[in-house]
Amino acid sequence: MKTNLFVLIFALFGFTLMVQGQEIVPITKSEVLNKVSEDNTSIKISEQEFIEARADYRQTNAVYLPNITASHTGIATTNPLMAFGSKLNQGILTQNDFNPALLNDPSQVQSFATKLEIQQPLINLDGIYQRKAAKSKMDAMALRTERTSDYLAFEVDKAYMQLQLAYKGVDVLQQALNAANANKKLADNSFKQGYLQRADVLNVEVRVTEVLNQLQTAKSNVQNASDYLSFLMNDEAYVVYIPSDSLTISVSTMENKTISENRSDIKAMLLATDAYESMNKADKMAFLPRLNAFGSYELYDDKIFQGGANGYLFGAQLSWDLFQGSKRIGKAQKSQAEFERSKLEYSQYVSQSNLELNKARRAYLDAENKLRLTSLSLEQSEESLRIRTNRFEEGLEKTSDLLMAETQFAQKQLEYYQTIFEYNYAQAYLEFLTKD
């Protein structure tokens, strides 16, 4: 038994040295929040998604802005029609060029054309609604980015409390270990004096072993909580953090809080519905004609990058796709179904959020009641341990009863701090759900 105890003590000592070998960094919750807002990968991903949506919206500027192209083309031809037209464009036709023999069998003609073209949309109703849909999507992505930041702030709150709770667990179990070692020393002395049996000493040693094992787990919890904070901050150093403040009961007003329609994620869902509605209108407007203006300015010469002759062209075109093999009909039906689905999803999301709020309220009330009970139980177990310890020192208490009281007191301490965490977490979650 002693050999196993020494092995466990040695393992715990090695784990402690390993942790001590790592850098221990004090940190505050505000520092974590600042680093998360600057470096968290989820926020960066959300920002890039917004940039993508903004780029899609900017592409729809083509509904109003002209399309301008420039080109320079060089050809050599003996094609009768092309040869005659090239000379005509260059303004170099002569009387001899109308000779039927030359018209039918021209010699090679070179032509270089510089052309500037412009196309200006005038009436494009489906494009206008597509632009509205892109704008709604961009605004929705901005709100989702905001909600991502809100969620990570809540996650930081929870992770920081987990770190505080982990250190409370280490403190409680370290105190329990000190008490167990003191009892073991007392038990050894009593055994040597013949006041205790060997079985009682073994029971004390078992208690020391149990506390050592629990303490090792508690220190692992500190490392796990620190690693998660490092992950949130996108810090690959993975040091051991120590909170600047201890875990205490947070007090705030939780009455009359409701889900707000101005909450960023709910507004984003509503904007997504608006986007689907605009896309459905765009598909319907695709059945109407489009009116576009166009124009070009051209320079012609038989030498490259020259402009001996010029001309221009402008006009307007009214185009109407009468039938595309029912493709537009099916597309309009699909967008109508997507619009109806998005309305249902919005309603479901709001309903689910209210359901989650009611659940969170009950969890908060349960944690509040549990906090009062665990506080009372902690006081009672502490007093019971004090009495039994005094009686054990006087030889009036059984070893098993002392160990039971000692175990119960440690459990009640851990339970009390766990309840504080649950109470504070319930408050933080309610604030996250009801945030505007």
C-alpha positions, 0 to 999 in steps of 0.5 A: 500500500505504501509503495502504491502511495509513493508511486502516486505521489511521485507521479503527481510531483512529476505532473506538478514539475511539468506544469511548473516548467510551462510559463504561468501567465496571469490574465484578466477577462478583459484581456481575453476579450480583447485578444479574442476580438482581434485574433479569433479565427471564427471572427476572421472567418465571419469577416471574410464571409461579409467581404464576400457578400459585399463583393457580390453586392458590388457586382450588382452595380452593373445594373446601373453602370455602363460596360466599357470595352476597348479592342485593337484588331488586325486582319489580312484578307482576300475575301471579297466582301471583307476586303471591300469593307475594310477599304471602305472603313479605312476611307481609301476606296477609289474608282478602280476598286469598283472594277468587277474583276478586282471586286471578285478577286481582290489582292490582300488587304490589311486592316487594323481597327481600334474600337471603343464600345459602351453598353448602358443598361436602361431598364433591367427590372430583374437586375434591380431586384437581384441587387436588392437581394445582394444588399439584404444578404450583405447586411445579414452577413454583417449582423451574423458577424456581430452575433459571432462576436457576441457569442465569442464574448459569451464563450470567453465568459464561460471559459474564464469561469471554467478556469476560475473553477479549475483553480478553486478545485485545486485549492480545495483538494490541496487543502483536503490533501493537507488535512489528509496528510495531517490525519495520516500523521496523527493516525501513524502516531496513534498506531505506534502508541497502540490506540489504532489498528492497522486497518484504520491507518490503511483507511487513512492512506486510502483517503490520501491516495484518493485526494492525490488522484483527484488533485492530479485531475484538478490540475489537468482541468487547469491545463485544459481550461488554459488550452481552451482560452489559448484556442479562443485567442488563437494563441499557439503558445498554450501556456498555463493561465491564472485568472486575476480574480477568483470565482465569486457570485455574480449579481444582476437583474434577470427579471422581465427579459425577453427575446428581442427582434432586434437581436442581430441573429434574428434580424439577420434571419429576417434579412435573409427572408427579404433576400429570398423575396427579392430573388423571387421577384427578380425571377418573375421580372425576368419575363419582362423585356430589357432595354439597353443602350449601346454605342461604339467609336472606331478607328481604322487604318492599314497600319498598326496603331494608326487611325486614318479613318473613324466612325461611330455607332449608337442605338438602343435595343429592346430584347425579350426572351419569350420562352426558354424551354420553361427554364424561367418558370421552374426557376421562379417556382423554386425561388418562391419555395425558397422564400416560403421556406425562409419565412417558416425558418424565421418563425421556427428560429424565433420560436426556438429562441423563446423556448431556449429562453424559457429553459435558461430561465428555469436553469437560472432559478434552479441554480439560484435555489441550489446555491442556497442549499449548497451554501447551507450544506457546506456550513453544516459539513464544515461544522461536522468536520470540525467537531469530529476532528476535535473528537478524533484528536481526543480519541473519541471518534472513529477513523472511518467517521472522520474520513467520511466527514472529511470527504463530505466537506471536500465534496461540498466545497467542490459542489458549492463552487460548481454551483456558483459556476452554474449560477453565473453561467445561467446569468451569462447565458440569459444575457446572451439570449436577451441581448439586443 
